[in-house]
Amino acid sequence: MTPTEIELLHTVDVNTRYELLPKCEEPAYRELHSELLIPTSIKIDVPLFQNTMERYTDYFKPWSKNRPEMLEIRKGLPLVNLTGRYTDDEDLTIGPLDYHNKINPDKQLLETDIITPTEILYEDCFSQLEMLRPYLVRSSILKWQAGANFFPHIDIGVPTPHLRLWGTDNPESIKVRFKNEHDEYVEVENVEAGRLYIIDTAEYHDAVCMSTMGYQFFIAVNVASYDLLKNIKVRT
């Protein structure tokens, strides 16, 4: 998006933009999310991915400034952002949108406002994402050091205009947990390195990097991707 297009975006109230969007309704959402984390047929080549990310080390930015203790250990690199550039010193899409929207009430953003790919998306290591490219909205690579975390939260309210996929190159260190019926957070097991998963972020969950550094695939798609997501589920 150009600066003018970004400014024009904010001439339409965020609530109006939200109401006009097509959405995945409750029955369809629950049909897709039959489990909290569902493997798909998309698998990233982990060594190729890791080698590629080394070239972009200097372009990872802190995941917002809302938690100063996380500035050096919790970072992100945009695959899809507002400008198509990954070199900007500031990137509104690298960080929690709820925090951005809270401190910028006149310039609030939806995931589906953020649709411009960066050239990083077209690196060879992301060739497996080609089928998702027409549907991608705000998407990033997260780079966490030991101790980096997200507090318990939900990302999606149903009905929702976007859906999420997630994965990691290092499941031994990057841990995702979901809240169960006893208000306990239970770790997801048997995560495969490089595999993308359909993730139910309408449920409370958190995440932490336990030890060595790890990357995460933080992917969002618009709801036109619904049938594709159903088709790439791996039946287990």
SEKE-823573 format. One line per field, with one value per residue (C-alpha): residue number from 0; x negated, y, z negated; residue in three letters. Coordinates in steps of 0.05 Angstrom, whole numbers, plus 5000, padded with zeros to 4 digits. Each point is the difference from the previous one (the first is absolute). Example, Ala and Ser with C-alpha at 12.3 -4.5 7.8 and 13.67 -1.06 7.14 Angstrom:
residues 2
resi [0 | 1]
u [4754 | 4973]
v [4910 | 5069]
w [4844 | 5013]
resn [ala | ser]
This chain:
residues 236
resi [0 | 1 | 2 | 3 | 4 | 5 | 6 | 7 | 8 | 9 | 10 | 11 | 12 | 13 | 14 | 15 | 16 | 17 | 18 | 19 | 20 | 21 | 22 | 23 | 24 | 25 | 26 | 27 | 28 | 29 | 30 | 31 | 32 | 33 | 34 | 35 | 36 | 37 | 38 | 39 | 40 | 41 | 42 | 43 | 44 | 45 | 46 | 47 | 48 | 49 | 50 | 51 | 52 | 53 | 54 | 55 | 56 | 57 | 58 | 59 | 60 | 61 | 62 | 63 | 64 | 65 | 66 | 67 | 68 | 69 | 70 | 71 | 72 | 73 | 74 | 75 | 76 | 77 | 78 | 79 | 80 | 81 | 82 | 83 | 84 | 85 | 86 | 87 | 88 | 89 | 90 | 91 | 92 | 93 | 94 | 95 | 96 | 97 | 98 | 99 | 100 | 101 | 102 | 103 | 104 | 105 | 106 | 107 | 108 | 109 | 110 | 111 | 112 | 113 | 114 | 115 | 116 | 117 | 118 | 119 | 120 | 121 | 122 | 123 | 124 | 125 | 126 | 127 | 128 | 129 | 130 | 131 | 132 | 133 | 134 | 135 | 136 | 137 | 138 | 139 | 140 | 141 | 142 | 143 | 144 | 145 | 146 | 147 | 148 | 149 | 150 | 151 | 152 | 153 | 154 | 155 | 156 | 157 | 158 | 159 | 160 | 161 | 162 | 163 | 164 | 165 | 166 | 167 | 168 | 169 | 170 | 171 | 172 | 173 | 174 | 175 | 176 | 177 | 178 | 179 | 180 | 181 | 182 | 183 | 184 | 185 | 186 | 187 | 188 | 189 | 190 | 191 | 192 | 193 | 194 | 195 | 196 | 197 | 198 | 199 | 200 | 201 | 202 | 203 | 204 | 205 | 206 | 207 | 208 | 209 | 210 | 211 | 212 | 213 | 214 | 215 | 216 | 217 | 218 | 219 | 220 | 221 | 222 | 223 | 224 | 225 | 226 | 227 | 228 | 229 | 230 | 231 | 232 | 233 | 234 | 235]
u [5000 | 4977 | 5001 | 5062 | 5036 | 4983 | 5028 | 5063 | 5009 | 5010 | 5054 | 5047 | 5015 | 4969 | 5067 | 5030 | 4942 | 5010 | 5075 | 4990 | 4951 | 5021 | 4994 | 4995 | 5061 | 5001 | 5022 | 4950 | 4945 | 5012 | 5002 | 4931 | 4971 | 5018 | 4937 | 4960 | 4940 | 5011 | 4941 | 5003 | 4963 | 4957 | 4930 | 4943 | 4929 | 4970 | 4925 | 5015 | 5045 | 4948 | 4945 | 5045 | 5018 | 4927 | 4996 | 5055 | 4974 | 4992 | 5072 | 5036 | 5034 | 5025 | 5071 | 5029 | 4976 | 5058 | 4953 | 4931 | 4970 | 5014 | 4968 | 4936 | 5028 | 5067 | 4996 | 5036 | 4987 | 5058 | 5023 | 5063 | 5005 | 5028 | 4943 | 4967 | 4934 | 4963 | 4944 | 5041 | 4977 | 5072 | 5053 | 5069 | 5014 | 4943 | 5035 | 5069 | 5054 | 5042 | 4943 | 4991 | 5075 | 5004 | 4947 | 5023 | 5076 | 5006 | 4955 | 5023 | 4982 | 5032 | 4960 | 5036 | 4977 | 4928 | 4991 | 4935 | 4948 | 4926 | 4948 | 4983 | 5064 | 4971 | 4936 | 4991 | 5010 | 5072 | 5018 | 5048 | 5041 | 5016 | 5071 | 5014 | 4973 | 5067 | 5030 | 4944 | 5012 | 4954 | 4946 | 4932 | 4942 | 4989 | 4930 | 4998 | 4943 | 5005 | 5054 | 5039 | 5074 | 5071 | 5047 | 5065 | 5046 | 5049 | 4988 | 5066 | 5073 | 5050 | 5028 | 4932 | 4975 | 4933 | 4971 | 4932 | 4945 | 4939 | 4936 | 4929 | 4932 | 4983 | 5057 | 4951 | 4994 | 5062 | 5060 | 5074 | 5052 | 5076 | 5046 | 5042 | 5067 | 4963 | 4968 | 4933 | 4953 | 4980 | 4941 | 5014 | 4960 | 4972 | 4988 | 4958 | 4944 | 5018 | 5072 | 5055 | 5061 | 5070 | 5003 | 5062 | 4983 | 5072 | 4980 | 4955 | 4928 | 4929 | 4930 | 4929 | 4929 | 4971 | 4926 | 4965 | 5022 | 5059 | 5041 | 5075 | 5043 | 5053 | 5048 | 5069 | 5046 | 5067 | 5062 | 5000 | 4948 | 5050 | 5009 | 4925 | 4986 | 5050 | 4966 | 4929 | 5017 | 4960 | 5047 | 4970]
v [5000 | 5071 | 5053 | 5030 | 4933 | 4990 | 5068 | 4987 | 4935 | 5040 | 5044 | 4941 | 4984 | 4934 | 4973 | 5015 | 4965 | 4940 | 4995 | 5001 | 4942 | 4929 | 4955 | 4928 | 4987 | 4956 | 4933 | 5004 | 5023 | 4941 | 4951 | 5024 | 5002 | 4929 | 5002 | 5056 | 4987 | 4964 | 4980 | 5021 | 4973 | 5063 | 4987 | 5050 | 4974 | 5017 | 5003 | 5043 | 5045 | 5008 | 5017 | 5051 | 5034 | 5009 | 5049 | 5042 | 5001 | 5075 | 5013 | 4965 | 5053 | 4997 | 4972 | 5067 | 5041 | 4979 | 4956 | 5032 | 4937 | 4965 | 5050 | 4960 | 4930 | 5004 | 5025 | 4995 | 5005 | 5017 | 4954 | 5042 | 5071 | 5068 | 5025 | 4939 | 5022 | 4961 | 5052 | 5054 | 5018 | 4999 | 4950 | 5005 | 4927 | 4974 | 4995 | 4987 | 5038 | 5008 | 5040 | 5042 | 5013 | 5019 | 5055 | 5021 | 5004 | 5041 | 4954 | 4931 | 4941 | 4933 | 4939 | 5003 | 5072 | 4974 | 4967 | 5023 | 4944 | 5014 | 4968 | 4953 | 4962 | 4980 | 4969 | 4927 | 4977 | 5025 | 4966 | 4955 | 5061 | 5014 | 4971 | 5048 | 5063 | 5024 | 4998 | 5025 | 5058 | 5024 | 4946 | 4999 | 4957 | 5004 | 4991 | 4985 | 4991 | 4961 | 5032 | 5035 | 4989 | 5021 | 5006 | 4961 | 5031 | 4988 | 5027 | 4988 | 5012 | 4958 | 5017 | 5019 | 5033 | 4963 | 4933 | 4980 | 4950 | 4989 | 4959 | 5000 | 4976 | 4980 | 4965 | 4978 | 5072 | 5037 | 4977 | 5017 | 4985 | 5004 | 5010 | 4939 | 4994 | 5003 | 5067 | 4965 | 5014 | 4935 | 4995 | 4976 | 4937 | 4967 | 5065 | 4986 | 5049 | 5039 | 4976 | 5052 | 4989 | 5030 | 5029 | 5018 | 5068 | 5012 | 4960 | 5026 | 4982 | 5022 | 4986 | 5000 | 4988 | 4952 | 4998 | 5008 | 5050 | 4981 | 5028 | 4998 | 5006 | 5051 | 4995 | 5030 | 4991 | 5030 | 4956 | 4989 | 4947 | 4958 | 4944 | 4997 | 4992 | 4944 | 4965 | 5005 | 4971 | 4937 | 4946 | 4967]
w [5000 | 5014 | 4945 | 5034 | 5000 | 4927 | 4983 | 5040 | 4962 | 4937 | 5030 | 4990 | 4928 | 4977 | 4976 | 5069 | 5034 | 4954 | 5013 | 5075 | 5000 | 5017 | 4939 | 4979 | 4957 | 4938 | 5031 | 5056 | 4952 | 4954 | 5058 | 5023 | 4929 | 4980 | 4956 | 4970 | 5045 | 5066 | 5046 | 5072 | 5061 | 5001 | 4973 | 5003 | 5015 | 4932 | 5018 | 5061 | 4959 | 4944 | 5050 | 5034 | 4935 | 4983 | 5059 | 4968 | 4929 | 4999 | 5023 | 4943 | 4957 | 4928 | 4995 | 4977 | 4940 | 4955 | 4958 | 4993 | 4971 | 5066 | 5048 | 5012 | 4997 | 5037 | 5072 | 5066 | 5075 | 5047 | 5056 | 5012 | 4973 | 5019 | 5045 | 5031 | 4969 | 4946 | 4992 | 4965 | 4930 | 4977 | 5023 | 4971 | 5016 | 4957 | 4933 | 4971 | 5037 | 4938 | 4968 | 5063 | 5003 | 4927 | 5007 | 5070 | 4994 | 5064 | 5041 | 4980 | 5044 | 5015 | 5021 | 5067 | 5012 | 5005 | 5068 | 5033 | 5007 | 4987 | 5045 | 4943 | 5015 | 5067 | 4973 | 5020 | 4929 | 5003 | 5066 | 4962 | 4983 | 5073 | 4994 | 4942 | 5033 | 5030 | 4931 | 4954 | 4954 | 4944 | 4994 | 4968 | 4978 | 4925 | 4971 | 4926 | 4951 | 4935 | 4955 | 5055 | 4993 | 5013 | 4941 | 5002 | 5052 | 5057 | 5070 | 5035 | 4984 | 5038 | 5050 | 5027 | 5064 | 4996 | 4980 | 4973 | 5013 | 4957 | 4998 | 4974 | 5021 | 4928 | 4963 | 4946 | 4978 | 5025 | 4960 | 5010 | 4947 | 4999 | 4941 | 4983 | 4964 | 4933 | 5016 | 5007 | 5058 | 5035 | 5048 | 5071 | 5014 | 5063 | 5038 | 5062 | 5019 | 5063 | 5003 | 5005 | 4956 | 5001 | 4930 | 4960 | 4972 | 4980 | 4938 | 4945 | 5012 | 4984 | 5026 | 4974 | 5025 | 4949 | 5017 | 5066 | 5053 | 5043 | 5058 | 5009 | 5062 | 4981 | 5060 | 5011 | 5060 | 5019 | 4998 | 5075 | 4983 | 4961 | 5052 | 5012 | 4926 | 4996 | 5058 | 4972 | 4932 | 4987 | 4974 | 4940]
resn [met | thr | pro | thr | glu | ile | glu | leu | leu | his | thr | val | asp | val | asn | thr | arg | tyr | glu | leu | leu | pro | lys | cys | glu | glu | pro | ala | tyr | arg | glu | leu | his | ser | glu | leu | leu | ile | pro | thr | ser | ile | lys | ile | asp | val | pro | leu | phe | gln | asn | thr | met | glu | arg | tyr | thr | asp | tyr | phe | lys | pro | trp | ser | lys | asn | arg | pro | glu | met | leu | glu | ile | arg | lys | gly | leu | pro | leu | val | asn | leu | thr | gly | arg | tyr | thr | asp | asp | glu | asp | leu | thr | ile | gly | pro | leu | asp | tyr | his | asn | lys | ile | asn | pro | asp | lys | gln | leu | leu | glu | thr | asp | ile | ile | thr | pro | thr | glu | ile | leu | tyr | glu | asp | cys | phe | ser | gln | leu | glu | met | leu | arg | pro | tyr | leu | val | arg | ser | ser | ile | leu | lys | trp | gln | ala | gly | ala | asn | phe | phe | pro | his | ile | asp | ile | gly | val | pro | thr | pro | his | leu | arg | leu | trp | gly | thr | asp | asn | pro | glu | ser | ile | lys | val | arg | phe | lys | asn | glu | his | asp | glu | tyr | val | glu | val | glu | asn | val | glu | ala | gly | arg | leu | tyr | ile | ile | asp | thr | ala | glu | tyr | his | asp | ala | val | cys | met | ser | thr | met | gly | tyr | gln | phe | phe | ile | ala | val | asn | val | ala | ser | tyr | asp | leu | leu | lys | asn | ile | lys | val | arg | thr]
